[in-house]
Structures are given as structure tokens and as C-alpha cells.
Amino acid sequence: MAAALGRPSALGELLAIEQDDPQAPLYSAWLEQQGLGEAMLPELLRIHRSHEPTLALAPDVRATLRRLRMRFRLGLVSDGRLEQQRAKAEALGLAALLDALVFSDELGREHWKPDPAPYWKALERLGVSPTEAVYVGDNPAKDFLGARRAGMRSVRLRRPDGLHAAAEPQSAEAAPDAEVATFSELEALIGSPQGSGFATL
């Protein structure tokens, strides 16, 4: 199993499974795809859940968040298993940069994106209505459909080197309201007349 996970293509295979079906049991599906036994799942999950991530925000992300926070209340809706998402947020120091952090798994697996519940929870914690908010994301498989269902507008940040840069929405409902390639463009959009009502990210 370690050798299979260590292959350069393993991450791409896992991402492809998630892209095809965000609700799929990711590691079970991957083990089946690799012809590996389900008996390996507990150990694979143990390794994954006990992993302490070494992560850092890109310099432009941190600087942009600090500037935007001077004008708006900022929040995060994070999808995935609670322990991993909390570990990532802690490694990135997000609590010091944002006004609200919502982990969808706190609400139950049935409320992972694109369910609107975690978006509504973020709006509640930020004290804003859906029409006052915009959601910024990068994954067309779940980000923008969830925001639309919650009554929010959305912007896709499609960096050329981003994880989901090549992915396209599967329907008009799952598409963002706008798209930008850089944080500079995002700041300009939110500061523009058409973006002036945006209250949160």
C-alpha cells in the first residue's frame, strides 16, 4: 500500500475520484481501483487522520485576506473529515485571518458541500444575509452549487496552477457567477460597483 500511495500518480487518482463523485468513500474507491483489499482501509485511514500537515498560505493569499478583512467580514466553509480540516486550518493559521470557520462535518456528512447548511452556518456566524455575501471557491464539483442553493453569489478563483483549474461545472446551476485568475482580480471585482454589496468570503 505504501508503494501504491507513493506513486506520483496517486494524488491525481484520488482527485479524479473526488471530482467524479464528491460524496464517494474516497479511499475505499481508490483501493478498489488499485485492486487492493478493503482490509487495508483502516490502516490507510489511520495514517491519513493522524497526519500533521505542513502547509503555508501563498504570500498573496495572506496579504489579500488582511486587506479584505479591513472592509469585510471573512469566513471559511471547509469540507471533509473534521479532524483533517481542523488540522489544515490550524497549520495555515486561518483563525487569525478570518472571522468565522465552519467545518461541514460538524453538521454531519449529509451536510457536506454542495448542501447549503454549512454556508448558512457561516452566514449566521458572520451576521450577514445570503444576498450580502459572496462565496469564493475553486472546485466546480461542489463549491458553487452549494453557494447558489444557499442564496449566495459566487466567484471562482481559477489559478492556472490550481488543483481544479481544468475542471468545468457539470451544469449551469453548478457554475459560478464570475471567474477570476488572480487575487488582484478578485479584489478589483469585489471593490467594483457590481461587487459593492459583497459582505463576506
TISESE-628912 format. One record per residue: x, y, z of N, C-alpha, C, O, CB in turn; residue in one letter. Coordinates in steps of 0.2 Angstrom, whole numbers, padded with zeros to 4 digits, always signed. Glycine has a CB too. Example, Ala and Ser with C-alpha at 12.3 -4.5 7.8 and 13.67 -1.06 7.14 Angstrom:
! residues 2
+0066-0028+0039+0062-0022+0039+0066-0016+0039+0071-0017+0042+0057-0022+0045a/+0064-0011+0035+0068-0005+0036+0064+0000+0039+0067+0006+0040+0070-0003+0029s/
END
This chain:
! residues 201
+0004-0006+0000+0000+0000+0000+0004+0006+0000+0003+0011-0004-0005+0000+0006m/+0010+0006+0004+0014+0012+0004+0017+0014-0003+0017+0020-0004+0020+0011+0009a/+0019+0009-0006+0022+0010-0013+0016+0012-0018+0018+0017-0022+0024+0003-0016a/+0010+0010-0017+0005+0012-0021+0003+0020-0020+0002+0024-0024-0001+0008-0020a/+0003+0022-0013+0002+0029-0012+0008+0033-0013+0007+0039-0015+0001+0029-0004l/+0014+0030-0014+0020+0034-0015+0020+0036-0022+0025+0040-0024+0026+0031-0013g/+0017+0033-0027+0017+0034-0034+0015+0041-0035+0010+0044-0032+0013+0029-0038r/+0019+0045-0040+0017+0052-0042+0010+0052-0044+0007+0058-0043+0021+0054-0047p/+0007+0047-0047+0000+0047-0050-0005+0046-0044-0011+0047-0046-0001+0042-0055s/-0003+0044-0038-0008+0043-0033-0013+0049-0032-0019+0048-0031-0005+0040-0027a/-0010+0054-0031-0014+0060-0029-0019+0062-0035-0025+0063-0033-0009+0066-0028l/-0016+0061-0041-0021+0063-0046-0027+0058-0047-0032+0060-0048-0017+0063-0053g/-0025+0052-0045-0031+0047-0045-0036+0048-0040-0042+0047-0041-0028+0040-0044e/-0033+0050-0034-0038+0052-0028-0042+0058-0030-0048+0058-0029-0034+0053-0022l/-0039+0063-0033-0043+0069-0035-0048+0067-0040-0053+0070-0041-0038+0074-0038l/-0046+0063-0045-0051+0061-0050-0057+0058-0048-0063+0059-0050-0047+0056-0056a/-0056+0054-0043-0062+0050-0039-0066+0056-0036-0072+0055-0037-0059+0045-0034i/-0063+0060-0032-0067+0065-0029-0070+0070-0034-0076+0072-0033-0062+0070-0025e/-0067+0071-0040-0070+0075-0045-0077+0072-0048-0082+0075-0049-0065+0077-0050q/-0076+0066-0049-0082+0062-0052-0087+0061-0047-0093+0062-0049-0079+0055-0054d/-0086+0060-0041-0091+0060-0035-0089+0062-0029-0086+0058-0025-0094+0052-0035d/-0090+0069-0027-0088+0071-0021-0090+0068-0015-0087+0068-0009-0090+0079-0020p/-0095+0064-0015-0098+0060-0009-0096+0053-0009-0097+0050-0004-0106+0060-0010q/-0092+0051-0014-0089+0044-0014-0084+0043-0008-0081+0047-0006-0085+0043-0020a/-0085+0037-0005-0080+0035+0000-0073+0034-0003-0071+0029-0006-0081+0028+0004p/-0069+0040-0003-0063+0041-0007-0058+0035-0007-0056+0033-0012-0060+0047-0005l/-0056+0033-0001-0051+0028+0000-0053+0021-0002-0049+0017-0005-0048+0028+0007y/-0059+0020+0000-0062+0013-0002-0062+0013-0010-0060+0008-0013-0069+0012+0001s/-0064+0018-0013-0065+0018-0020-0058+0018-0023-0057+0014-0028-0068+0025-0023a/-0053+0021-0020-0046+0021-0023-0043+0014-0022-0040+0011-0027-0042+0026-0019w/-0044+0011-0016-0042+0004-0015-0045-0001-0020-0041-0005-0023-0043+0002-0008l/-0051+0000-0022-0054-0005-0027-0051-0003-0034-0050-0008-0037-0062-0003-0027e/-0050+0003-0035-0047+0005-0042-0040+0002-0042-0038+0000-0048-0047+0012-0042q/-0037+0001-0037-0030-0001-0037-0029-0009-0037-0024-0012-0037-0026+0002-0032q/-0035-0012-0035-0035-0019-0034-0032-0021-0028-0030-0027-0027-0031-0023-0040g/-0033-0017-0023-0030-0018-0016-0036-0020-0012-0042-0017-0013-0026-0012-0013l/-0035-0024-0007-0040-0026-0002-0043-0021+0002-0040-0017+0004-0038-0032+0002g/-0050-0022+0004-0053-0017+0008-0050-0018+0015-0051-0013+0020-0061-0019+0009e/-0047-0023+0017-0044-0024+0023-0038-0019+0025-0036-0018+0031-0041-0031+0024a/-0036-0016+0020-0031-0011+0021-0034-0004+0023-0030+0001+0025-0027-0010+0014m/-0040-0003+0022-0043+0003+0023-0042+0006+0030-0040+0012+0031-0051+0003+0022l/-0043+0002+0036-0042+0005+0042-0035+0008+0043-0034+0013+0046-0043+0000+0048p/-0030+0005+0041-0023+0007+0041-0022+0014+0037-0019+0018+0039-0018+0002+0039e/-0025+0014+0031-0024+0019+0027-0028+0025+0030-0025+0031+0030-0028+0018+0020l/-0034+0024+0033-0037+0030+0037-0033+0032+0043-0033+0038+0044-0044+0027+0039l/-0030+0027+0046-0026+0029+0052-0021+0034+0050-0019+0039+0053-0024+0023+0056r/-0017+0032+0045-0012+0036+0043-0014+0043+0040-0011+0048+0042-0008+0033+0037i/-0019+0043+0037-0022+0050+0034-0024+0054+0040-0023+0060+0040-0028+0048+0030h/-0028+0051+0045-0031+0055+0050-0026+0058+0055-0027+0063+0059-0036+0051+0054r/-0020+0054+0056-0015+0056+0061-0010+0060+0058-0006+0063+0061-0012+0050+0064s/-0010+0061+0051-0005+0066+0048-0006+0073+0050-0011+0076+0050-0006+0065+0041h/+0000+0076+0052+0000+0083+0054+0003+0087+0048+0008+0086+0046+0005+0084+0060e/-0002+0091+0045+0000+0094+0038+0005+0099+0039+0005+0103+0044-0006+0097+0035p/+0010+0100+0034+0014+0106+0034+0012+0110+0028+0014+0108+0023+0022+0103+0033t/+0009+0115+0030+0005+0119+0025+0007+0127+0026+0009+0129+0032-0002+0118+0025l/+0007+0131+0021+0008+0138+0021+0004+0141+0016+0003+0139+0010+0015+0140+0021a/+0001+0147+0018-0003+0151+0013+0002+0154+0008+0008+0156+0010-0007+0156+0016l/+0000+0155+0002+0005+0159-0003+0005+0166+0000+0000+0168+0003+0002+0158-0010a/+0010+0170-0001+0011+0176+0001+0005+0181-0001+0003+0185+0003+0017+0179-0001p/+0003+0180-0007-0003+0184-0010-0009+0183-0006-0014+0187-0006-0003+0184-0017d/-0010+0177-0004-0017+0175-0001-0017+0178+0006-0022+0182+0008-0017+0167+0000v/-0012+0178+0010-0012+0181+0017-0012+0188+0016-0016+0191+0020-0005+0179+0020r/-0009+0192+0011-0009+0199+0011-0016+0201+0008-0019+0206+0011-0004+0201+0006a/-0019+0197+0004-0026+0199+0001-0031+0198+0007-0035+0203+0008-0028+0194-0004t/-0031+0193+0011-0035+0192+0016-0035+0198+0021-0040+0200+0024-0034+0185+0020l/-0029+0200+0023-0028+0205+0028-0031+0212+0025-0034+0216+0029-0021+0206+0029r/-0030+0213+0018-0033+0219+0016-0041+0219+0015-0044+0223+0017-0030+0220+0009r/-0043+0213+0013-0051+0212+0013-0054+0213+0020-0060+0215+0020-0052+0206+0009l/-0051+0210+0025-0054+0210+0031-0054+0217+0034-0058+0218+0039-0049+0206+0036r/-0051+0222+0031-0052+0229+0034-0058+0232+0031-0061+0237+0034-0046+0233+0031m/-0061+0228+0026-0068+0231+0023-0073+0226+0024-0079+0228+0024-0067+0232+0016r/-0072+0219+0025-0077+0214+0025-0076+0210+0031-0070+0209+0033-0077+0211+0018f/-0081+0206+0033-0081+0200+0037-0079+0194+0033-0083+0193+0028-0087+0199+0042r/-0074+0190+0035-0072+0185+0031-0073+0178+0035-0073+0178+0041-0065+0185+0029l/-0076+0173+0031-0077+0167+0034-0074+0161+0029-0073+0162+0023-0084+0166+0035g/-0074+0155+0032-0072+0149+0028-0077+0144+0029-0080+0142+0034-0065+0147+0030l/-0079+0140+0023-0083+0134+0024-0078+0129+0021-0076+0128+0015-0090+0135+0019v/-0076+0124+0025-0072+0119+0024-0075+0112+0024-0079+0110+0028-0066+0119+0029s/-0074+0108+0019-0077+0102+0018-0072+0096+0019-0066+0097+0018-0080+0101+0010d/-0075+0090+0022-0071+0085+0023-0071+0083+0030-0075+0086+0034-0063+0086+0021g/-0067+0077+0032-0067+0075+0039-0065+0080+0044-0060+0083+0042-0063+0069+0039r/-0068+0081+0049-0067+0086+0054-0060+0087+0056-0057+0092+0056-0072+0086+0060l/-0057+0081+0058-0051+0081+0061-0045+0084+0056-0041+0087+0058-0049+0075+0064e/-0046+0082+0050-0041+0084+0045-0042+0091+0043-0037+0095+0043-0042+0080+0038q/-0048+0093+0043-0049+0100+0041-0047+0105+0046-0045+0111+0045-0057+0101+0039q/-0048+0103+0052-0046+0107+0058-0039+0108+0058-0036+0113+0059-0049+0105+0065r/-0035+0102+0057-0028+0102+0057-0025+0106+0051-0020+0110+0052-0025+0095+0056a/-0028+0106+0045-0026+0111+0040-0027+0118+0042-0023+0122+0041-0030+0109+0034k/-0033+0120+0045-0034+0127+0046-0029+0129+0052-0027+0135+0051-0041+0127+0049a/-0028+0125+0056-0023+0127+0062-0016+0128+0059-0012+0132+0060-0023+0121+0067e/-0014+0123+0054-0007+0124+0051-0007+0130+0047-0001+0133+0046-0006+0117+0047a/-0012+0132+0044-0012+0138+0040-0013+0145+0044-0012+0150+0041-0017+0138+0035l/-0015+0144+0050-0016+0150+0054-0022+0154+0052-0022+0160+0053-0010+0154+0054g/-0027+0150+0050-0033+0154+0047-0037+0157+0053-0041+0162+0051-0037+0149+0044l/-0037+0155+0059-0041+0158+0064-0039+0165+0065-0044+0169+0067-0040+0154+0071a/-0033+0167+0064-0031+0174+0065-0032+0178+0059-0032+0185+0059-0023+0174+0066a/-0035+0175+0053-0036+0179+0047-0043+0180+0046-0045+0184+0041-0032+0176+0042l/-0047+0176+0049-0055+0175+0047-0059+0177+0053-0057+0176+0059-0056+0169+0044l/-0065+0178+0052-0070+0180+0057-0074+0174+0059-0077+0173+0064-0074+0185+0055d/-0075+0169+0055-0079+0163+0056-0076+0157+0052-0074+0158+0046-0086+0164+0054a/-0075+0151+0055-0073+0145+0052-0079+0140+0053-0081+0138+0058-0066+0142+0055l/-0081+0137+0047-0086+0132+0048-0084+0126+0044-0081+0126+0039-0093+0134+0044v/-0084+0120+0048-0082+0114+0045-0088+0110+0044-0092+0108+0049-0077+0110+0050f/-0090+0108+0038-0096+0105+0036-0097+0099+0040-0103+0097+0041-0097+0104+0029s/-0092+0095+0042-0093+0089+0045-0095+0089+0052-0098+0085+0055-0086+0085+0046d/-0095+0096+0055-0098+0097+0061-0105+0096+0061-0109+0094+0066-0096+0104+0064e/-0108+0097+0055-0115+0097+0054-0118+0090+0052-0124+0088+0052-0118+0102+0049l/-0113+0085+0051-0115+0079+0048-0113+0078+0041-0113+0082+0037-0122+0077+0049g/-0111+0072+0039-0109+0070+0032-0114+0072+0027-0112+0074+0022-0107+0063+0032r/-0120+0071+0029-0126+0073+0024-0126+0081+0023-0129+0083+0018-0132+0071+0027e/-0122+0085+0027-0122+0092+0025-0115+0094+0022-0114+0100+0023-0123+0095+0032h/-0111+0090+0020-0105+0092+0016-0108+0095+0010-0113+0094+0007-0101+0086+0014w/-0103+0099+0007-0105+0103+0000-0107+0098-0005-0104+0092-0005-0099+0107-0002k/-0112+0099-0009-0115+0106-0010-0121+0107-0006-0125+0111-0008-0117+0106-0017p/-0122+0104+0000-0128+0105+0004-0127+0112+0006-0122+0115+0008-0128+0100+0010d/-0133+0116+0007-0132+0123+0009-0131+0124+0016-0129+0130+0018-0138+0127+0007p/-0132+0119+0020-0132+0120+0028-0125+0124+0030-0126+0128+0034-0133+0114+0031a/-0119+0121+0028-0113+0125+0031-0112+0132+0028-0109+0136+0032-0107+0121+0029p/-0115+0133+0022-0115+0140+0020-0119+0145+0025-0117+0150+0027-0117+0141+0013y/-0125+0142+0026-0130+0146+0031-0127+0147+0037-0127+0152+0040-0136+0142+0031w/-0123+0142+0040-0120+0142+0046-0115+0148+0046-0114+0151+0051-0117+0135+0048k/-0111+0148+0041-0106+0153+0040-0109+0160+0040-0107+0165+0043-0101+0152+0034a/-0114+0161+0036-0118+0167+0036-0121+0169+0043-0120+0175+0045-0124+0167+0031l/-0123+0164+0047-0126+0166+0053-0120+0168+0058-0121+0173+0062-0129+0159+0056e/-0114+0165+0058-0109+0167+0062-0106+0174+0060-0103+0177+0064-0103+0162+0062r/-0106+0175+0054-0104+0182+0051-0109+0187+0052-0107+0193+0052-0102+0181+0044l/-0115+0185+0053-0121+0190+0054-0123+0194+0048-0124+0200+0048-0118+0195+0059g/-0123+0190+0042-0125+0193+0036-0130+0189+0032-0130+0183+0034-0118+0195+0031v/-0133+0192+0028-0138+0188+0024-0135+0185+0018-0130+0188+0016-0145+0192+0022s/-0138+0180+0015-0135+0177+0008-0134+0183+0003-0130+0182-0001-0140+0172+0006p/-0139+0187+0002-0138+0192-0003-0133+0197-0002-0131+0201-0006-0145+0196-0004t/-0130+0198+0005-0125+0202+0006-0118+0199+0005-0113+0202+0007-0125+0205+0013e/-0118+0192+0003-0112+0188+0004-0110+0186-0003-0114+0185-0008-0113+0183+0009a/-0104+0184-0004-0101+0181-0010-0097+0175-0007-0093+0176-0003-0097+0186-0015v/-0097+0169-0011-0093+0164-0009-0087+0163-0014-0089+0163-0020-0097+0157-0009y/-0081+0163-0012-0076+0162-0017-0073+0155-0016-0071+0153-0011-0070+0167-0015v/-0072+0151-0022-0070+0144-0021-0066+0142-0028-0066+0147-0032-0076+0139-0020g/-0064+0136-0028-0061+0134-0034-0063+0127-0037-0061+0125-0042-0053+0133-0033d/-0068+0124-0034-0070+0117-0036-0077+0117-0038-0081+0118-0035-0069+0112-0030n/-0077+0117-0045-0084+0117-0048-0088+0111-0047-0094+0111-0048-0084+0118-0055p/-0085+0106-0044-0089+0100-0042-0094+0101-0036-0099+0097-0036-0085+0094-0040a/-0093+0106-0032-0097+0107-0026-0097+0114-0023-0102+0115-0020-0094+0102-0021k/-0092+0118-0025-0092+0125-0021-0098+0129-0023-0101+0132-0019-0086+0128-0023d/-0099+0130-0030-0104+0135-0032-0111+0133-0032-0116+0137-0031-0102+0137-0039f/-0112+0126-0033-0119+0124-0032-0121+0125-0025-0127+0127-0024-0119+0116-0034l/-0117+0123-0020-0119+0124-0013-0120+0132-0012-0125+0133-0008-0113+0122-0009g/-0116+0136-0014-0117+0143-0013-0124+0145-0016-0128+0149-0013-0111+0147-0016a/-0125+0143-0022-0131+0145-0026-0138+0143-0022-0142+0146-0021-0132+0142-0033r/-0137+0136-0019-0143+0134-0015-0144+0137-0009-0149+0138-0006-0141+0126-0014r/-0138+0141-0006-0139+0145+0000-0141+0152-0001-0142+0156+0003-0132+0145+0004a/-0142+0153-0008-0144+0160-0010-0139+0165-0010-0140+0171-0011-0149+0163-0005g/-0132+0163-0011-0127+0167-0012-0124+0168-0019-0125+0163-0023-0121+0165-0007m/-0121+0173-0020-0117+0174-0026-0110+0170-0025-0108+0169-0020-0116+0181-0029r/-0107+0169-0031-0101+0165-0030-0096+0168-0036-0098+0170-0041-0102+0158-0031s/-0089+0167-0034-0084+0169-0038-0079+0163-0039-0077+0160-0033-0080+0175-0036v/-0077+0161-0044-0072+0155-0045-0065+0158-0046-0064+0163-0050-0074+0151-0051r/-0061+0156-0041-0054+0158-0042-0050+0152-0046-0049+0147-0043-0050+0160-0035l/-0049+0153-0052-0046+0148-0056-0039+0150-0058-0037+0153-0063-0050+0147-0063r/-0034+0148-0053-0027+0150-0054-0025+0144-0059-0027+0139-0059-0023+0149-0048r/-0021+0147-0064-0018+0142-0069-0015+0136-0066-0016+0130-0069-0013+0145-0073p/-0012+0136-0060-0009+0130-0057-0013+0127-0052-0010+0123-0048-0002+0132-0055d/-0019+0129-0051-0024+0127-0046-0025+0119-0047-0025+0117-0053-0030+0131-0046g/-0027+0116-0042-0029+0109-0042-0035+0107-0046-0035+0102-0050-0031+0107-0035l/-0040+0112-0047-0046+0111-0051-0046+0115-0057-0051+0116-0060-0052+0112-0046h/-0040+0118-0059-0040+0123-0064-0043+0120-0071-0046+0124-0075-0033+0125-0066a/-0043+0113-0072-0045+0111-0078-0052+0108-0078-0055+0106-0083-0041+0105-0081a/-0055+0108-0072-0062+0105-0071-0067+0111-0073-0066+0117-0072-0063+0103-0064a/-0073+0108-0076-0078+0113-0078-0084+0111-0074-0085+0105-0072-0079+0112-0086e/-0089+0115-0073-0095+0114-0070-0099+0109-0074-0099+0109-0080-0099+0120-0069p/-0103+0105-0071-0107+0100-0074-0114+0102-0076-0117+0099-0080-0108+0093-0070q/-0116+0108-0074-0122+0111-0076-0122+0118-0075-0117+0121-0071-0128+0108-0072s/-0127+0122-0077-0127+0129-0076-0128+0131-0069-0125+0136-0067-0132+0132-0081a/-0132+0127-0066-0133+0128-0059-0127+0128-0054-0126+0131-0049-0138+0123-0056e/-0122+0123-0057-0116+0122-0053-0110+0127-0055-0105+0127-0052-0113+0115-0054a/-0112+0132-0059-0107+0137-0062-0107+0143-0057-0112+0145-0054-0108+0139-0069a/-0101+0146-0057-0100+0152-0053-0103+0158-0056-0105+0158-0062-0093+0154-0051p/-0104+0164-0053-0107+0170-0056-0102+0174-0059-0103+0178-0064-0111+0174-0051d/-0096+0173-0057-0090+0176-0060-0084+0172-0059-0084+0167-0055-0089+0183-0057a/-0078+0174-0063-0072+0170-0063-0066+0175-0063-0066+0179-0067-0072+0164-0068e/-0061+0173-0059-0055+0177-0059-0049+0172-0059-0050+0167-0057-0055+0182-0053v/-0043+0175-0061-0037+0170-0061-0032+0172-0056-0028+0168-0054-0034+0171-0068a/-0033+0178-0053-0028+0180-0048-0032+0184-0042-0038+0186-0042-0023+0185-0051t/-0029+0185-0036-0032+0188-0031-0032+0195-0032-0037+0199-0029-0027+0187-0024f/-0028+0198-0036-0029+0205-0038-0035+0206-0042-0039+0211-0041-0023+0207-0043s/-0037+0202-0046-0043+0202-0050-0049+0201-0045-0054+0205-0046-0044+0197-0055e/-0048+0197-0040-0054+0196-0035-0055+0203-0031-0061+0205-0030-0052+0190-0030l/-0050+0206-0029-0050+0212-0025-0054+0217-0030-0058+0221-0027-0043+0215-0023e/-0052+0218-0036-0055+0223-0040-0062+0221-0041-0066+0226-0041-0051+0223-0047a/-0064+0215-0042-0071+0213-0043-0075+0215-0037-0080+0218-0038-0072+0206-0045l/-0073+0213-0031-0077+0215-0025-0077+0222-0024-0082+0224-0021-0073+0211-0019i/-0072+0226-0026-0072+0233-0025-0076+0237-0030-0077+0243-0030-0065+0236-0025g/-0078+0233-0036-0082+0236-0041-0089+0238-0039-0091+0235-0035-0081+0232-0047s/-0092+0242-0043-0100+0243-0042-0104+0237-0042-0108+0236-0038-0102+0248-0047p/-0102+0232-0046-0106+0226-0046-0105+0221-0041-0108+0217-0039-0105+0222-0053q/-0099+0223-0037-0097+0219-0032-0098+0222-0025-0096+0220-0020-0090+0216-0033g/-0100+0228-0025-0100+0233-0019-0104+0230-0014-0104+0232-0008-0102+0240-0021s/-0109+0226-0015-0114+0223-0010-0111+0217-0007-0114+0214-0002-0120+0221-0013g/-0105+0214-0009-0102+0208-0006-0100+0210+0001-0096+0215+0002-0096+0206-0010f/-0102+0206+0006-0100+0207+0013-0095+0202+0016-0092+0203+0021-0106+0207+0017a/-0094+0196+0013-0090+0191+0016-0088+0186+0010-0090+0186+0005-0094+0187+0021t/-0083+0183+0012-0080+0177+0008-0081+0171+0011-0079+0166+0008-0072+0179+0006l/
END
